[in-house]
């Protein structure tokens, strides 16, 4: 313990997890570390779930509200949801058990832009925060916290919570020290806030550690457990095609003088397709790129190792097991090449706009006019959440959305007449890419967009159906700005719900 806890005063707080969770009460609000399966507490949620389950077996009411950075892991969201322990959850999740509880009505879920939650907690929208449960890689001799593999909203939860629990995870390498940049310049409330002084992706504006009020710590627990690190799917033909279309687009923009040769800072959303796009850039001619994003995935590390990316700024890792082991063994080598920040800085709209970030995020579906649904299946069933995609899309210099053109063996089209849920409006979406092609929507009116999206992005099995819809909409619509047939605009989704396929049989 002394190796990870260099301040002797903090050693007096070391205890067992069972003692701590006995203090948690029904209705408590708990802010925990964790962002895309990195840096979340490993011991507290499992022990709390056991306590909640025992209470329920005694016929007692026991549910808590959970605040995170983003998605976590089965041993956090899954454990607590599995015992019906979550009354409320925000701002983003990706757990199948929790997803089921959200969609069956057990858990209230508020899907919030990741850059907004810091402010909403600071304003008191959610009331008092009872607990902060934060994983760290160590505690310095000065009594400050070395963040682990994510920063997320840890600073906010440590500041706002009444009681603090620290999990010192010895699996996290101590060489993470120096990779973090924790900025404390956002405490002031409007109208007294000052500009965030970032002018380049790699700028360091804060400190390497998190501050903590020792008197609020109710316990410190030692752990030794890996993050949830899931392998990415290997590059397939669709992913290569999507990456190829994006690289061709970048090349065209450079030739037109709209992008520099090293591009603007890149943002890449979470997941297999977004990671595949990054891997595709390895084969490009672009050099000295930078990234201002929310997660560092395998593809970004490959680009750094290949000398293609000079520096990447994010709030968290989101790695495969092999990449996580690589970082644990080599973290010190990435100082100056990677920066992990609080998510209200990594996802800050003003910084994104000023740096000219190019965003690239996944989607569930897009419609013929360029609106995008990234959260709901058929308009009602929550998938994961909006995450940081809105922070970047609305403020990017070029906002891109990527997806295969079909899913479920062709029974679902990613291009539909009208999205069943609007997350990103046509005003914010610049480019849509599928394996079929790339639709550049900039400067086009809605009726022009409809033809471009169908021609460039729709799967051949759906092109004629979509073109028939456009013709019908233009015949029956009372206005030609954005023609829709309101009796048929959701017919793709209705067919899928009724027959299991969007195709006309």
C-alpha positions in Angstrom: 0.0 0.0 0.0 2.8 2.4 0.9 4.0 2.2 -2.7 0.7 3.5 -4.0 -0.3 5.7 -1.1 2.8 8.0 -0.5 1.0 10.1 2.1 1.0 8.4 5.5 -2.1 10.3 6.6 -4.1 8.7 3.9 -3.1 5.2 5.0 -5.3 5.7 8.1 -8.3 5.7 5.8 -7.7 2.3 4.3 -10.6 -0.1 5.2 -12.7 -2.9 3.7 -15.4 -2.3 1.2 -18.2 -3.9 3.2 -17.7 -1.3 6.0 -18.1 1.4 3.4 -21.2 0.2 1.5 -23.1 -0.3 4.8 -23.2 3.5 5.0 -25.1 3.9 1.6 -28.8 4.5 2.0 -31.8 4.1 -0.2 -32.2 7.2 -2.4 -28.5 8.2 -2.3 -27.0 9.9 -5.3 -23.6 8.5 -6.2 -21.1 10.0 -8.6 -18.5 7.4 -9.8 -15.4 7.5 -12.0 -15.4 5.7 -15.3 -15.6 6.5 -19.0 -16.2 3.9 -21.7 -15.1 1.1 -19.5 -11.9 2.8 -18.2 -11.1 3.9 -14.7 -14.4 2.9 -13.0 -14.5 1.5 -9.4 -14.2 -2.2 -9.3 -15.0 -3.1 -5.6 -17.7 -0.6 -4.5 -20.5 -1.5 -7.1 -20.3 -5.2 -6.6 -20.4 -4.9 -2.8 -23.3 -2.3 -3.0 -25.2 -4.6 -5.4 -25.0 -7.4 -2.9 -26.3 -5.1 -0.1 -29.2 -4.0 -2.3 -30.1 -7.6 -3.2 -30.1 -8.6 0.4 -32.3 -5.6 1.3 -34.8 -6.5 -1.5 -34.9 -10.1 -0.2 -35.9 -8.7 3.2 -38.7 -6.7 1.4 -37.0 -3.4 1.9 -36.9 -0.5 -0.7 -33.3 0.2 -1.8 -32.4 2.0 -5.0 -29.7 4.6 -5.8 -29.1 7.2 -8.5 -25.9 6.8 -10.4 -23.8 9.5 -12.2 -20.8 8.6 -14.2 -18.5 10.0 -16.9 -20.0 7.8 -19.6 -20.4 4.0 -20.0 -18.8 1.7 -17.4 -18.7 -2.1 -17.2 -20.8 -5.2 -16.2 -19.4 -5.1 -12.7 -20.8 -1.6 -12.2 -23.8 -0.9 -14.4 -24.6 -4.5 -14.9 -24.3 -5.5 -11.3 -26.5 -2.7 -10.0 -29.1 -2.9 -12.7 -29.2 -6.7 -12.3 -30.5 -6.3 -8.7 -33.0 -3.5 -9.7 -30.7 -1.1 -7.7 -30.7 1.8 -10.1 -33.6 4.3 -9.8 -31.9 6.9 -12.0 -28.9 6.9 -14.4 -27.1 9.6 -16.4 -25.4 10.7 -18.7 -24.5 7.7 -20.9 -24.5 3.9 -20.7 -23.7 0.9 -22.8 -24.6 -2.1 -20.6 -27.1 -4.7 -22.0 -28.6 -5.4 -18.5 -29.1 -1.7 -17.8 -30.4 -1.1 -21.3 -33.1 -3.6 -20.6 -34.0 -1.9 -17.3 -34.2 1.4 -19.0 -36.5 0.1 -21.7 -38.8 -1.8 -19.4 -39.3 1.3 -17.2 -37.4 0.1 -14.1 -34.7 2.8 -14.4 -35.1 6.4 -15.3 -32.4 7.5 -17.7 -31.5 11.0 -18.6 -29.5 11.1 -21.8 -27.3 14.2 -21.5 -24.6 15.8 -23.6 -21.3 14.8 -21.9 -20.1 18.4 -21.8 -23.3 19.6 -20.0 -23.3 17.4 -16.9 -20.6 19.3 -15.0 -22.7 22.5 -15.3 -25.9 20.8 -14.4 -24.4 19.2 -11.2 -22.8 22.5 -10.3 -26.1 24.4 -10.8 -27.8 21.8 -8.4 -30.2 20.5 -10.9 -30.0 17.0 -9.4 -29.8 18.1 -5.8 -27.1 17.1 -3.3 -24.6 14.5 -4.4 -24.1 12.1 -1.5 -21.1 10.1 -2.7 -18.1 10.3 -5.0 -16.5 6.9 -5.6 -13.3 7.4 -7.6 -10.7 5.0 -8.9 -7.1 6.3 -8.8 -3.7 4.9 -9.7 -2.1 6.3 -6.6 -1.9 9.1 -4.0 1.0 11.4 -3.9 3.1 12.5 -0.9 1.3 15.9 -1.2 -2.1 14.2 -0.7 -3.3 14.5 -4.3 -4.7 11.8 -6.5 -3.1 10.3 -9.6 -6.0 9.7 -12.0 -6.2 6.2 -13.6 -7.2 5.5 -17.2 -10.0 8.1 -17.4 -10.7 11.5 -15.9 -14.3 12.0 -16.9 -16.2 14.0 -14.2 -14.0 12.9 -11.4 -13.0 16.5 -10.5 -16.6 17.5 -10.4 -17.7 14.6 -8.2 -14.8 15.0 -5.8 -15.7 18.7 -5.4 -19.5 18.3 -5.0 -20.0 15.1 -3.0 -20.5 15.0 0.8 -18.6 11.7 1.2 -15.7 10.3 -0.8 -14.5 6.7 -1.4 -11.2 6.1 -3.2 -10.3 2.8 -4.9 -6.5 2.6 -5.4 -6.2 0.1 -8.3 -2.7 -1.4 -8.5 -3.5 -2.8 -11.9 -3.4 0.7 -13.3 0.3 1.5 -14.0 1.9 4.2 -11.9 3.4 5.5 -15.1 0.1 7.1 -15.9 1.3 10.0 -13.8 2.1 12.9 -16.1 -0.5 11.9 -18.8 -3.3 13.9 -17.2 -4.1 17.6 -17.4 -6.7 18.5 -14.8 -7.9 22.1 -15.2 -9.5 23.9 -12.3 -10.5 27.0 -14.1 -14.2 26.2 -14.6 -15.4 26.6 -11.0 -16.7 30.1 -11.5 -20.3 30.4 -12.5 -21.6 32.5 -15.4 -21.1 35.4 -16.1 -17.7 35.2 -14.4 -16.2 32.3 -16.3 -12.9 32.9 -18.2 -12.0 31.4 -21.6 -10.4 28.0 -21.5 -6.8 28.7 -22.7 -6.3 25.9 -25.2 -5.1 26.9 -28.6 -3.7 23.6 -29.8 -4.7 20.0 -29.1 -1.6 19.2 -26.9 -1.7 22.4 -24.7 -1.3 21.7 -21.0 -3.3 24.2 -18.9 -3.9 22.4 -15.6 -2.1 20.0 -13.2 -1.2 16.3 -13.2 -3.3 15.4 -10.2 -6.8 15.7 -8.7 -7.3 17.6 -5.5 -9.3 15.9 -2.7 -10.7 17.1 0.7 -9.2 14.6 3.1 -11.9 15.3 5.7 -14.6 14.0 3.2 -12.9 10.7 2.7 -14.8 7.9 4.5 -12.6 5.1 3.2 -9.9 4.0 0.8 -9.9 0.5 -0.7 -7.1 -1.3 -2.4 -7.9 -3.2 -5.6 -6.1 -5.0 -8.4 -8.5 -5.5 -11.3 -8.4 -4.8 -15.0 -10.6 -2.3 -16.9 -13.3 -3.6 -19.1 -11.3 -3.8 -22.3 -13.2 -5.4 -25.2 -11.4 -6.3 -28.5 -12.3 -4.4 -31.6 -13.6 -6.2 -34.6 -11.0 -6.6 -37.3 -11.3 -4.4 -40.4 -13.9 -5.7 -42.8 -14.7 -4.7 -46.3 -17.4 -2.2 -45.2 -15.1 -0.5 -42.7 -12.3 -0.3 -45.3 -14.7 1.3 -47.8 -15.9 3.8 -45.2 -12.4 4.8 -44.3 -11.5 5.0 -47.9 -14.3 7.4 -48.7 -13.3 9.6 -45.8 -9.7 9.7 -46.8 -10.7 10.6 -50.4 -12.8 13.4 -49.0 -10.0 14.7 -47.0 -7.7 14.7 -50.0 -10.3 16.6 -52.0 -10.6 19.2 -49.2 -6.8 19.7 -49.1 -6.7 20.2 -52.9 -9.5 22.8 -52.6 -7.5 24.7 -49.9 -10.2 24.1 -47.3 -7.9 21.8 -45.1 -4.2 21.9 -44.3 -2.1 18.9 -45.3 -2.1 17.6 -41.7 -5.9 18.2 -41.4 -7.6 19.9 -38.5 -7.7 18.0 -35.1 -9.6 14.8 -35.4 -12.4 13.5 -33.2 -13.5 9.9 -33.4 -16.5 8.4 -31.6 -16.5 5.2 -29.7 -16.9 1.8 -31.3 -15.7 -0.6 -34.0 -16.6 1.5 -37.1 -15.0 4.7 -35.7 -11.9 2.7 -34.6 -11.7 1.2 -38.1 -11.7 4.6 -39.7 -8.7 5.5 -37.5 -7.0 2.3 -38.6 -7.7 3.2 -42.2 -5.8 6.5 -41.7 -2.6 4.4 -41.1 -2.6 3.7 -44.9 -3.1 7.3 -45.8 -0.4 9.9 -46.7 -1.4 12.3 -43.9 1.3 13.1 -41.4 1.7 15.2 -38.3 -2.0 14.9 -37.5 -3.5 15.8 -34.1 -6.6 14.7 -32.3 -8.9 16.6 -29.9 -11.4 13.9 -29.0 -13.1 12.1 -26.0 -11.5 8.7 -26.1 -8.2 7.2 -27.2 -8.8 3.9 -29.0 -6.5 1.3 -30.4 -6.5 3.0 -33.8 -5.3 6.3 -32.3 -2.4 4.5 -30.5 -1.4 2.9 -33.8 -1.4 6.3 -35.5 0.8 7.7 -32.7 3.2 4.7 -32.8 3.4 5.1 -36.6 4.3 8.8 -36.3 1.1 9.8 -38.1 -0.4 11.6 -35.1 1.8 14.0 -33.0 -0.5 14.4 -30.1 -4.0 13.2 -29.0 -6.1 14.9 -26.3 -9.1 13.0 -24.7 -10.7 12.3 -21.4 -10.3 8.5 -21.4 -8.9 5.4 -22.9 -11.1 2.8 -24.7 -8.8 0.0 -25.5 -8.7 -3.7 -26.4 -6.9 -6.0 -23.9 -3.8 -6.0 -26.0 -3.7 -2.2 -26.3 -4.4 -1.8 -22.6 -1.4 -4.1 -21.7 0.7 -2.1 -24.2 -0.2 1.2 -22.4 0.4 -0.3 -19.0 3.9 -1.3 -20.1 4.7 1.8 -22.0 2.7 4.7 -20.5 5.7 6.8 -19.7 6.7 6.9 -23.4 3.4 8.6 -24.3 3.9 11.7 -22.1 3.7 14.6 -24.5 1.9 12.5 -27.1 -1.3 11.9 -25.1 -3.3 14.1 -22.7 -6.3 13.0 -20.6 -8.5 15.9 -19.4 -11.8 16.4 -17.6 -14.7 15.8 -20.0 -16.1 19.3 -19.7 -12.7 20.3 -21.2 -12.3 17.5 -23.7 -15.8 18.0 -25.0 -16.0 21.8 -24.5 -18.0 23.3 -27.4 -16.1 26.5 -27.5 -12.7 24.8 -27.7 -14.0 22.4 -30.4 -15.2 25.2 -32.5 -12.1 27.3 -32.1 -9.7 24.4 -33.0 -11.8 23.5 -36.1 -12.2 19.9 -35.0 -13.3 17.4 -37.7 -15.8 15.0 -36.0 -16.6 11.4 -37.0 -19.3 9.5 -35.1 -21.4 6.5 -35.6 -25.2 6.5 -36.1 -28.2 4.2 -36.0 -29.8 5.9 -39.0 -30.0 9.0 -41.1 -32.9 10.3 -43.1 -33.0 11.6 -46.7 -32.6 15.2 -45.5 -29.6 14.7 -43.2 -31.1 14.3 -39.8 -29.4 11.6 -37.6 -30.6 9.3 -34.9 -27.8 7.9 -32.8 -29.7 6.7 -29.7 -33.1 5.1 -30.2 -34.1 1.9 -32.1 -37.4 2.6 -34.0 -37.8 5.8 -32.0 -38.5 4.3 -28.6 -36.0 1.8 -27.4 -32.8 3.3 -26.0 -29.6 1.8 -27.3 -26.7 3.6 -25.5 -27.1 7.4 -25.6 -25.9 10.5 -27.3 -22.6 10.6 -25.4 -20.3 13.3 -26.7 -21.4 13.1 -30.3 -23.6 16.2 -30.0 -20.8 18.2 -28.3 -18.6 17.6 -31.4 -21.2 17.5 -34.2 -22.8 20.9 -33.5 -19.4 22.6 -33.1 -17.1 20.8 -35.6 -15.7 22.5 -38.7 -16.8 19.3 -40.6 -19.2 16.8 -38.9 -19.2 13.3 -40.3 -21.5 10.3 -39.5 -20.6 6.8 -40.5 -22.5 3.5 -40.6 -22.9 0.4 -42.8 -25.8 1.0 -45.1 -27.7 -2.0 -43.8 -28.0 -4.1 -40.7 -29.5 -7.4 -39.6 -28.7 -9.2 -42.9 -30.3 -6.4 -44.9 -33.6 -6.1 -43.0 -32.7 -2.7 -41.7 -31.7 0.3 -43.8 -29.5 3.0 -42.2 -31.0 5.5 -44.7 -34.7 6.1 -44.1 -37.4 8.6 -45.1 -37.5 10.2 -41.7 -35.5 9.3 -38.6 -37.5 7.8 -35.8 -35.7 10.0 -33.2 -33.8 13.2 -33.8 -30.5 13.6 -32.1 -28.6 15.6 -34.7 -30.5 17.9 -37.0 -29.8 18.5 -40.7 -28.3 21.9 -39.7 -25.4 20.2 -37.9 -24.6 17.3 -40.2 -22.0 17.9 -42.9 -21.1 14.5 -44.3 -22.8 11.0 -44.2 -20.7 8.0 -45.2 -21.6 4.3 -45.7 -19.7 1.6 -47.5 -21.7 2.7 -50.6 -20.3 6.2 -50.7 -20.0 9.7 -49.2 -22.7 12.4 -49.3 -21.3 15.9 -48.8 -24.4 17.9 -47.7 -22.7 21.3 -47.3 -24.4 24.0 -49.2 -27.4 21.9 -50.3 -31.0 22.5 -49.8 -33.2 19.7 -48.4 -34.5 18.5 -51.8 -31.0 18.4 -53.1 -29.7 16.5 -50.1 -32.4 13.8 -50.5 -31.1 12.7 -54.0 -27.4 12.9 -52.9 -27.9 10.8 -49.7 -29.9 8.2 -51.5 -27.6 8.0 -54.5 -24.4 8.0 -52.5 -25.2 6.2 -49.2 -28.3 4.0 -49.5 -27.9 0.3 -50.2 -29.1 -0.9 -53.6 -31.9 -2.9 -52.0 -33.4 0.3 -50.7 -32.6 3.0 -53.3 -35.7 2.5 -55.4 -38.0 2.4 -52.3 -36.4 5.6 -51.1 -36.7 7.3 -54.5 -40.3 6.3 -54.7 -40.9 7.9 -51.3 -39.3 11.1 -52.4 -41.5 11.3 -55.5 -44.6 10.5 -53.5 -43.6 13.1 -50.8 -43.1 15.8 -53.5 -46.5 15.0 -55.0 -48.5 15.2 -51.8 -46.6 17.7 -49.7 -48.1 21.2 -49.4 -44.7 22.8 -49.3 -41.5 22.0 -51.3 -38.9 23.0 -48.8 -38.8 19.7 -47.0 -41.4 17.4 -48.6 -42.8 14.6 -46.6 -45.8 12.3 -46.9 -46.8 12.2 -43.2 -48.8 9.0 -43.8 -45.7 7.2 -45.0 -42.6 8.9 -43.5 -42.2 6.2 -40.8 -43.3 3.4 -43.0 -39.8 1.8 -42.9 -40.0 1.5 -39.2 -43.6 0.3 -39.2 -42.8 -2.5 -41.6 -39.9 -3.5 -39.5 -42.0 -3.7 -36.4 -44.7 -5.6 -38.2 -42.7 -8.0 -40.4 -39.1 -7.9 -39.1 -37.8 -6.2 -42.2 -37.9 -2.7 -43.7 -38.1 -4.2 -47.2 -41.4 -4.3 -49.1 -42.3 -8.0 -49.5 
